[in-house]
Amino acid sequence: MRYFCESPLAIALRQELPKRLKAHSYTIIDLAQEIAQDLGCPLCEVLTPVSEALMELVAQHQVEFDPSCRRVILCQQVALLGTVS
């Protein structure tokens, strides 16, 4: 299934999220909280755009969700670590 980002914020986050994930993996809520803090807006305003952007990045095989530690991780890091099945 293919997902498409619709909101302008989700489209911008699709470019930003891989940059943030290069430093380390995040839980989804921690990632959304950091973005909300950086943008100076309530968490509730970024949850949907963050989710849309993550779904698009997963569909493009750029990021994966590691269920063992409940974190989002770059696919490049998955290949290096071999942690996500």
C-alpha positions as CSV (number, residue, x, y, z in Angstrom):
1,M,0.0,0.0,0.0
2,R,1.3,3.4,-0.9
3,Y,0.7,6.5,1.2
4,F,0.9,10.1,0.1
5,C,1.5,13.1,2.3
6,E,-1.3,15.7,2.0
7,S,-0.6,18.5,4.4
8,P,2.2,21.0,3.8
9,L,3.7,20.2,7.2
10,A,3.8,16.4,6.4
11,I,5.5,17.2,3.0
12,A,8.1,19.3,4.8
13,L,8.6,16.6,7.5
14,R,9.1,14.0,4.8
15,Q,12.4,15.8,4.1
16,E,13.2,16.6,7.7
17,L,12.6,13.3,9.4
18,P,15.5,11.3,7.8
19,K,17.9,14.1,8.8
20,R,16.8,13.8,12.5
21,L,16.9,10.0,12.4
22,K,20.6,10.1,11.3
23,A,21.6,11.1,14.8
24,H,19.6,8.3,16.6
25,S,16.3,6.4,16.5
26,Y,13.2,7.8,18.2
27,T,10.0,6.6,19.6
28,I,7.2,8.1,17.5
29,I,5.9,10.2,20.4
30,D,9.4,11.5,21.2
31,L,9.9,12.5,17.6
32,A,6.6,14.3,17.5
33,Q,7.3,16.1,20.8
34,E,10.7,17.3,19.6
35,I,9.2,18.6,16.3
36,A,6.3,20.3,18.2
37,Q,8.9,22.0,20.5
38,D,11.0,23.1,17.6
39,L,8.0,24.6,15.8
40,G,6.6,26.1,19.0
41,C,3.2,24.5,18.5
42,P,1.1,22.0,20.5
43,L,1.8,18.3,20.1
44,C,-1.7,17.7,18.8
45,E,-1.0,19.8,15.8
46,V,2.0,17.8,14.6
47,L,0.9,14.2,15.4
48,T,-1.0,13.7,12.2
49,P,1.6,15.3,9.9
50,V,4.4,13.3,11.6
51,S,2.3,10.1,11.1
52,E,1.6,10.9,7.4
53,A,5.3,11.6,6.8
54,L,6.4,8.4,8.5
55,M,3.9,6.3,6.6
56,E,5.2,7.8,3.3
57,L,8.9,7.2,4.4
58,V,8.0,3.6,5.3
59,A,6.3,3.1,2.0
60,Q,9.5,4.4,0.3
61,H,11.7,2.0,2.4
62,Q,13.5,4.9,3.9
63,V,12.6,4.2,7.5
64,E,11.3,1.2,9.5
65,F,9.7,0.7,12.8
66,D,11.6,-1.6,15.2
67,P,8.9,-3.3,17.2
68,S,11.4,-4.8,19.7
69,C,12.3,-1.4,21.0
70,R,9.3,0.6,19.6
71,R,11.5,3.0,17.7
72,V,11.7,4.5,14.2
73,I,15.0,3.9,12.5
74,L,16.5,4.7,9.1
75,C,16.7,1.7,6.8
76,Q,20.4,2.4,6.4
77,Q,20.9,1.9,10.1
78,V,18.8,-1.3,10.0
79,A,21.1,-2.7,7.4
80,L,24.1,-1.9,9.5
81,L,22.6,-3.1,12.8
82,G,20.6,-6.0,11.5
83,T,18.0,-5.5,14.3
84,V,14.7,-5.2,12.4
85,S,13.2,-8.3,10.7
